[in-house]
Amino acid sequence: METLKISAQMREHEGVKGVLSKIRAMKQVPAVVYGIDKKPLSIVLTLKDLATIQKSGSNVLVELDLGGKKELSIVKEVQYHVVTDMPIHVDFLRISMDKPIETVVPVVLTGECIFAKTNGDIVDHTLREVSIKSLPGDIPHNITVDVTNLDLEHHVTVGDLVAPKGVTILGDPERMVVHVMIPKDETPVAAPAATDAAAAAAEPELSATKGKKDEEGAAAPAAGAKAPAAGKAAPGAAPAAAKAPAKK
């Protein structure tokens, strides 16, 4: 693996208020070097040199030159400002070329899934990085997975990953890395139009006497209408029979 040589400086006035802000204003970034049972070192490097390290890929070996003192390391973590997204601190982990270390590498998909392309399915890449253990010189840039022949009946787990020589892949071997999934149809389905029978059934039931004519053909009085006064015929009713004269 390639080793980058970066010049850095020991950080002075550590713990003094405002020092870190001044360092960042000068387009530099504070950092710390730790590990291998040695005393941590507070250092400073330029943003330009940090960008060079990051462009070289994950787990690149970095030889820090601290005024003639060399520290072989890898970048363990970079912290960023929550608003500006600028690097504000870097952790470097010391390494020894003859001692294995644990780190994380990306999982990269290669090839084009024929099944997904033919059927309009989706290749779901669920695990983007995996933990490994190896000597520093054997750390790969990534672990690759060929998805060309992937289909609905097959998937790739951590246990299926093929590690380069000298590399041990860590983690749950049953954990899913990539699989093919059928996309969900999110198109809303229109409700079927109501039939005449269904529409009729949905109407409120009418009163059995509403609008119904009686046996003589007269319309039934509307609900709430007053009954005709005694001695008076209802409109449209036949005249009442005349009373017979009283006997003397």
RAMOPE-V213543 format. One record per backbone hydrogen bond with DSSP energy under -0.5 kcal/mol. NH is the residue of the N-H (numbers start at 1). CO is the residue of the C=O. Records with the same first field share a line. If there is no record, write none. Layout:
NH->CO  CO
This chain:
4->2  61
6->4  63
8->65
9->44
11->42
16->13
19->16
22->18
23->19
24->20
25->21
26->22  23
27->24
28->23
29->45
31->43
32->90
33->41
34->92
35->38
38->35
41->33
43->31  41
44->9
45->29
47->27
50->46
51->47
52->48
53->49
54->50
55->51
56->52  53
57->54
60->57
61->2
62->73
63->4
64->62  71
65->6  63
66->64  69
67->65
69->66
70->68
71->64
73->62
74->93
76->74  91
77->91
79->89
81->86
85->81
88->79
89->79
90->30
91->77
92->32  90
93->74
94->34  92
95->72
99->96
101->134
103->132
105->130
106->141
107->128
108->106  143
110->145
114->112  148
115->150
117->113
118->114
119->115
120->116
121->116
122->181
124->122  179
125->123
126->124  177
127->177
128->126
130->105
132->103
133->168
134->101
136->99
138->135
139->135  136
143->106
145->108
147->110  145
150->147
154->151
156->178
158->175
159->173
160->157
161->157  158
163->161
167->164
168->133
170->131
175->172
177->156
178->156
179->124
180->151  154
181->122
186->184
199->195
200->196
201->197
202->198
203->199  200
210->207
212->209
214->218
217->214
220->212
225->222
232->229
237->234
